[in-house]
Amino acid sequence: MAAPIFRCFSRGQGLGTPGLSGVLPLGLREAHSGAQGLLAMQKARGLFKEFFPERGTKTELPELFDRGTAGNFPQTIYCGFDPTADSLHVGHLLALLGLFHFQRAGHNVIALVGGATARLGDPSGRTKEREALEAERVQSNARALRQGLKALAANHQQLFANGRTWGNFTVLDNSAWYQKQDLVDFLAAVGGHFRMGTLLSRLSVQTRLKSPEGMSLAEFLYQVLQAYDFYYLFQHYRCRVQLGGSDQLGNIMSGYEFIHKLTGEDVFGISVPLITSTTGAKLGKSAGNAVWLNRDKTSPFELYQFFVRQQDDLVERYLKLFTFLPLPEIDHIMQLHVKEPEKRAPQKRLATEVTKLVHGQEGLDSAKRCTQALYHSSIEALEVMSDQELKELFKEASFSELVLDPGTSVLDTCRKANAIPGGPRGYRMITEGGVSINHRQVTNPESVLVVGQHILKNGLSLLKIGKRNFYIIKWLQL
């Protein structure tokens, strides 16, 4: 089996600006993570939830990350992402943040796209079977996920460098080692090392077997393939740690047992918490509440606003989970928040850090422009917004391209955009103050459009009828 080949992001050499704005006092700077420090720090942040196995191994987990132990540094850690959609979502971010924290401490990390395992469907944390995806759809989704992971890794390296040497960030796809496997050969070589009693005892399996729908063989075998993924990465990349959501612990245990039986070596699992909505539902595609990381599905503005709207009782926890900010700085931000809660400084900082990681500096700037334009009626922000940003911000708005004829009036514009009804009723909507252009109310239907007032420097007009009906007009031949 040939090792899969995909582009990999290599070591960050401290290029660029640190991810924190300004120069922090010594006490607030990012602490260096050593053996106990790396795991203990992420445990303190709440990012690492459980370790498996915690003790009883020849080499215990903290020793793997001890720079002083010969042959132990650097380690390789992986996390899997199944391409059940063409984008990652906010629910995936904590696992990615876990990988990034290991990378920042000098270890090599692997983001594994499940181009093969997505065909089976992971039953963990689910009450019913996933909808089956065609092979072509999975391949397309896998390509999109690989691109998304690489973009996130690039933003991380470019915008959050801390002046230290980082480990490698590598993106792989498990279809590379399954596509040439013969089914009978695979089962003969691998199947004998798994005991049915152990597989059946997993909580995810027990839950599904007791459900009215039951469990398919394909789903049941998912944990076997995930265990083999761990084994393959152990053999080819010396990967000894798997990172996953807390609902993945059973699958991680299967990998540990499989590798230990075959090699006698110890490997480890680390779980990260699941992010839930205010109702307690897991955030994700299946629950119908996903906040996507792909701009085509969730704009930078929408991602920014998702975090800005977080409640006060969650924001400190989210700053620890979703950002690289040192704990003392987070404490400082929260202390200021107690004095001036109306400023929502923690929420804004959280939204800034996450949006910058996901969409880069340009995406963050776009989110802030949209915020100014929508919530602060900023003409300056409207004037520098692109067509794409306006369409993202006003998703329900009608978009028209019109030729600006000499003498075009407010009434002409509204009618050409199909924004008002014909006849006297539409005329009265303007005179009675129901129409605004670029956040400015217009009451004279016969007023001639003025460039710089009704038409912005970017050749656009934002027409609003009533309180919620928006129309975007792009003027031609200015």
N, C-alpha and C positions, 0 to 999 in steps of 0.2 A: 504494500500500500504506500503510494507516494505521499509525502507530506504535502498538505494543501499550501498553495501559494497565493497570498493576497498582500496588498500593500500594507506596510506596517509603519507606524510612527515611531521614530527612534528617539533617542535621549534628548530631553530638553536641556540646553546648555546655559540656562539662566538668561536667555535672550528676552528682551521686551521689558515691560513694566510690571511690577508686582500687582496682583489682583486687588490689593487694598489701596484705596485712594490716599495719597500723601504718605509721609514717613511717620510711622507709628513710634511712640515711646518704646524703649527696650522691653518693658514689661508686657506690652501688648503685641509684640511680634510673634510670628508663628514659631512655636517651640519645635526643636528638633526631636524626632521620634526615634528612640532606640528600641531595644528588644521589648521590654515591658511597656515602654512609652507608647509605641505605635498602637498596640492592641488596647492598652488601658485608656489612651486618649480617645480613641473612637468609641470605646465602651462608655466613657464619660459623656461624650457628645450624644450618645443614644443611637449611633449609626450601626455599631456591631451589637447584635442582640444575644445570640447564642454561639457557643463554640462546641464543635464535636470532632473527636472525643475530647473531653476536657482534661482528662488525666489517664494514666495507666499505659501510656505509649512509651516506646524506647526514647524517643525525642518528643518532648512536649511542645505544644504550639508556640509559646513565646520564644523558645530556643531557636526556632527556625529563622527568626528575624533578628537574632543576635549577631551584630557585626563582628563581635570578638570571637565567635566560634568558627574555626577554619572550615571552609567548604559550605558554609550556610548562607553566604550572601553573594548575589541577591537570590531571592526566591521567585517563583512564578505562581501567579494567582489567576484563576479564570472565573468568568461568569457567563452563563448562557442566556440568549435572547431569541425566542422563537418568532419567526416572521409570520404571525397570524394576521398582521396588518402591514401596510406599507410605511409605517412610521412608529417610532418609539413614542411613549407618552410619559407624563409626569411620574406615573407609578414605577417606571424603570429607572428614574434618576438616582434613587438611593443606591441601587446596586452599582451604577456607574460611578457615583461619588466614592463608593467603597474602593473600586478599582483605582480611581484617580489618587486617593489618599495613599494607597500602596505604591503607586508609581512615583508620587512625590517623595516617598521615603527611599527611593532607589531600587525598588523591586520591579520585575517585569510582569506585565498584566496582559491577559488575553480576553478579548470580547468575542465569544463564540456565537455565531448566528446559526440557529438550528434549521438549516435548509432541508435537512432530512427529517428530523424529529417533529417538525411542525406538521408533517403529513399524518402523524399519529394523533397528536393532540395530548397535551399534558393534563391529566385529571386533577392535579393538585389544587385544592381550594375551590373545586367546581362541584355543582350539584347535578349537572347534566353534561352530556358529551358535547364537545365543540362541533360546530358545523364543519363538515369535511371540505377541504380546499383542493382544487385541482392543482396538478403538479406545476403547470405554467404560472398559476397565480402565486404559488409559494415561491417559485424562482424569482418572479418579479418583486415580490415583497422582500425577499432576501437581499436582492440587489439594492433596494431602497434602504434597508436597514444597515447594510455595510457602508453605504455612502453617508448615512446619518451618523453612524458611530465614528467614522473618520472625521467628519465635520466637527463633532463635539470634541474629539481628541485634539484637533487642530486649534479650536478656540481655547481649550484648556492650556495648551502649550504656549500659544501666542499671548494670551491675556492674563494668565494667572501664574506665570513663572515666578519662582521665589529665589533665584540665584544659586540653586543647588543642582547637582546632576541628578536627573531622573532616570527611571527605568524605561524600558520600551513599552509602547502600547501597540498590540498586534490584533488585527481583526482576521478571524478565520471563519470557515463555514463547514459544518460537519458533513455536508453532502459530499465533500471532497473525499472522505474515507468510507462512505457508505455506498456511493453510486456504483462501485465495481464489486461490491460484496455479493457473493452467492448466498442465498438464504439458507440453504441446507448446511453449507460449510460454516456459516456464521453461527447457526444454532448449535451445531456439533461442537464448535470450538468454545463458544461462550456459555451456552445454555446450561451445561453441566455444572457450572460453578455457582448457580443460583438455586436456592431452596424455595420451594413453593410456600411452605409455611411462613418463611420470613417475608416474602413478597406480599403474601395475603395479609400479614399483620400490620402493614403500613396504614396509618390513619386515613390517608387519601383513598386507599383501596377499600377499606372497611366502610367508609362513608358512602362510597358509590355503590358498593354491593348491596347495601341496605336500602338504597333509593329505589323508587318504583321503576326507573328506567334501567337500573343495573349498570353494568360496565362491559365495554367491548374488549375483545382480546387486544386490539390495537392500542387502546389506552393502557391496558394492563402491562403491556410490554414496554411502555414509554420509559419506566424507571430502569429497565435493563439497558436501553440504548443510552440513557443519560449516564448510567454507570460506566458503560463502555467508552463514552466520550471522555470521562475523567481518566480512565485507564489509558486511552490513546494519548491524551495530552501529557500524562505522567511519563509514558514511554518516550515520546518524541520531544517534549519540551521540559521534562523534569518538573512538571506542575504538581505541586503537593497540596494546594489549597483551592477549594471551590467556594465561591461566594454566591449566595442566592437569597431570595425572599424567605421569610420565616415559614412559608407554606412548602418550601423545597427541602426541608430537613430530611424527610423520609427518602427522597431520591438521592440526597447527598450520602446518607447512611448506606444505601445500596452500593454506591461507588466506592466508599471506604471498604466495605466488606469484600467486594469483588477484587480490588487491588491488593488488599492484604492477603487474600487467599492465593493469588497468583504470584505475588512477589515477596510476601513477608514484610513489606514496607508499610509504614504508617503514612496516611494522608489525612487531611483535615477539612472540615467545613465550617463556614462562618455564615450566619444568617443576618439579614438586615430586616428592619421592621417593614410592614406593609402600610402604605398610606391609604387612609380611608376618608370618605366624605363626612360631612357633619352628621349624616344618618348612620354612619358606621359601615357603609358599603365600601368595598375595595375599589379604588380608582382604577379604571381600565376599560378596554373596548367592550368586553362582555357585559359589564354593568351599565354600559351606555353613558358613562360620565367621564370619559377620557379627555384629558387636556393634552393634546398632541404636541410633539416637538418639531414636527414638520411644518414649515410656514404655510404650505398650501392647505393644511387642515386646521391649524390654530395659529393665528397671526402673532407676531411679537407683542403687539398691543394687548391681545387677549391673554397671552401667557403672563405678561406684566400685571395686568389687572387681576388675574387669578390670585397672584401672591399678594398684591396690594390689599385685596379684600379679606385676607386672612384675619381671624379674630385675635384679640389681644392674648387670650389664653393659649393660643397655639404658636404665636409668632416667635417666641424665644426658642421653642423646640425646633421649629423649622429653620431658624438661623443656624442652629447647631447641626442640623441634618443636611441642609441643602447648600451650604456655603463653606468656604475655606477660612472664614473669619476665625481668628483665635478666640478662645473662650473668654479671656479677659476683655477683649474688645466687645464681644456680645454683651457681657455684663455691663460694660460702660454704656452701650446703646440703650439697654433696658433701664438703666438708672435715669438717663435723660428722658426716656419715655414716661416715667412716673411723673416727672415734673411738667412735661408738655405732651400729654397723650393726644391732644387734638392734631398735632403735626404728623402723627402716624409714621414717625421716622423709622422704627424697626421694619414695618411692612414695606416701606419704600426701599430700604436698603436690601431687604430680602428679594424683592422683585428685581432690583437692579442687578444683583449678583447672579441670580438664576437666568434672567433674560440675556445677560452678557455671555454666560457660559453656553447657552443653547443657540443663540442667534448671532453672537459676536457683537462688536461695538456698533456696527451699522444697524443691527436689529434693535439694540437697546436705544439708539438715537431715534429710530423710527417709532418705537413704542412711546417714547417721551413726547415726540412731536404729536402723535395721535392723541395722547392724553391732554396735551395743551389745547389742541384744536377742539376736542369734544367737550371737555369738562371746564375749560377756562376760556372758551370762545376766542382763542388766540388767532387773529388774522395773520400774524407773522408765521405761526406754525402752518396754517393753511397754505400760505404762499410758497412754502418750500416742500410741500408734500408731493410725492409722486402719484401718478395714476393708480399704481398698485396699492399704495398706502390708503388712498381715499376709498378704493373698493374694499379693502380689508376693514376699514373703520366703519364704513356705511354699507354693510353687506346686503341689506335689503334695498338699497337705493337703486333707482333706475339710472343708467349711464347713457348719455346722449352725446353725439358729436354734431355740432351745429355750425353753420357758416355765419359769421358776424357781418350782416349787411349794414350799410350806413343807416343810422336812425333807428336801429333795433331798440324797442322799448321793453320795459318790464313785462307788460302784458303780452307782447310778441314772444318773449322768452318763455314765459309760463305756458303759453299755449303750444309752442313748438315742442316743449319737453313733455307735453301731455300731463302737466302738473295740476291744472285746474279745469273745471268744466267750461264748456263754451257758453256764450251769452252773458246776460247780466249777472248771473250767480258767480261766475269766475271773476268778473270785474269787481264785484262787491267783496270777495275774499281778500283782494288786495287792499281796497280802500278801508276795510275794517281791521286791518293789521294782522291778517292771517298768513302773510308771506314775508320771508326774510331772505336776503341774499348775502352770503358770507357773514352770517351772524348779525346782520344789520337789517332791521325792519324796514320794509318799503311800503309806502301807502299811496303813491301816485302811479297808477297804471301806465301813464303816458311818459313817465321819465325815461330818457334815453340812457342806455347803458354806458357807463364811464369806465374805461380801462384804469385799473388801479383801485377802483372802488367796487364796482360790480363784477369786474373781471380781474382776477389776480395775476400777478406777474408770471405765474406758471401756466397761464392761459385757461384756467379753470374757474368755474363758478359753482358754489354750493348753495343750492336752492332748497329752502325748507318751507313746507306747506303745513300749517297747523303746528302741532308739537312734535310729531314723530315721523313725518313723511319727508324723506330726503331725495333729492335729485342732483346728480353730478353732471355738469355740462362741460364738455371740452370744446373750446372754440377753435375753429379752423380759419385760416387766412387772416390772422390778426395783423 
